[in-house]
Amino acid sequence: MSSPLPSLAPHVLLVFLLQISLLLLVALALGRVAVRCKLPALVGELLTGVILGPSLLGNWSPGALRWLFPDDANQLHLVDAVGQIGVLLLVGVTGAQLDAAMIRRRGITGVRVSLSGLLLPLALGIGAGFLVPVALLTGKTDRWVFALFLGVAMCVTAIPVIAKTLADMGLLHRDIGQLTLAAGSVDDAIGWFLLSVVAAAATTGVHAGGVALSVVYLLGFLAAALLIGRPLVRWVMRHAARSSEGGVRATAAVILILLGAAATQSMGMEALFGAFIAGILIGQTRERPGELDADPGRPLWTDLAPLRTIVLSVLAPIFLATAGLRIDMRALGDPKVLLAGIALLLIAIIGKFVGAYAGARASRLSHWEALALGAGMNSRGIVEVVVATTGLRLGVLSIATYTVVVLIAVVTSVMGPPILRWAMSHVDVTEQERSREQSLAATTV
């Protein structure tokens, strides 16, 4: 190099530090308030962006908004970069939570519940995509792509939200809790796959050749991950485990997740899918595959707990706060947008509830068990926010549609716990569940 790398301008660095500090401070405060109100912390963290963004601060003090979040791409990209790292690691950690052994144990029931709870809202979302008013479209993408993307947004679920909800309610040892996690894990995996396909269609256009090539890339990546990636990840994590420093495993996991994301990004697919697959491979490297984990929110390598803490407590709130910055509640002032938003919310709730309920009843579960499954699977949480953010970045979603989709994530996450608690109060505890509860308690000692 003939000259040293340029450094950040002092003012740019100052604004960046203030942005991150303020976003984290408000997200922490509002997240704690939400938890005290028995709501997911996600609600408060998203409200951070609403308060500090165009919806409130932009109306109260446009000058303060322009100073704190200037209309300068280079400045905003700094915060976005931190948020992107956060969401990639969050998706990776979510992948590490996926318990393949539990999915195999639940077998046909979990798959049936998952597919019925995924296909119905997917079909309804695609249908709705062809009917929504033009006011919700960007004008930059084909309606086919928009409809497919909306279908994916309607069908996803959120394992992090489900796992934390079940843990908080003491339902992890219950059969329904285990089955909800299994079905949700399958939904997550299929959801990231569909998101990657639709994202590729958004960039290459909706034509048979482009979509077919995207599917080939995806299948090729999955084959490479299974045949090459799995032994390689196992080798890396085992060597990292030999270090006397616990942080080495966490560092190795971060590198693997980011490399997985880079691999799919380089193939024209979503980086999120690569991060998710890398997380699954990391999760399968635990030393005792048959061991039950008392907290499904914890990665399967216990030394990854510090990484999970940083991701969930620092990086994820930053991502959610920046996602909230893009929400513009003023868009709901348009009657067409408001009515379409209400309709999409009803489609999302009914599609997921009815689909999961039907799959559970087809598996000979009781009415109350099926209702509990529907409530758990209906929680979209942060996964929906990630999908919405991806759609906005690709130009598939407008600000109005993005606002509606994020609000769907909030509403479905809030309504899940009370319905789940009410339904499970009608389901008797079995001896097997009591035994599992004792086994889970023993692993925490």
Salt bridges, closest charged atoms under 4 A:
ASP80 OD2 - ARG326 NH2 2.76
ASP99 OD1 - ARG286 NH2 3.60
ASP168 OD2 - LYS164 NZ 2.98
ASP175 OD1 - ARG106 NH2 3.69
ASP175 OD1 - ARG436 NH1 3.03
ASP187 OD2 - LYS352 NZ 2.83
GLU270 OE1 - ARG393 NH2 2.91
GLU291 OE1 - ARG288 NE 2.47
ASP303 OD2 - ARG249 NH1 3.30
ASP328 OD1 - ARG330 NE 2.84
GLU431 OE2 - ARG434 NH1 3.07
GLU433 OE1 - ARG174 NE 2.83
GLU437 OE1 - HIS173 NE2 3.78
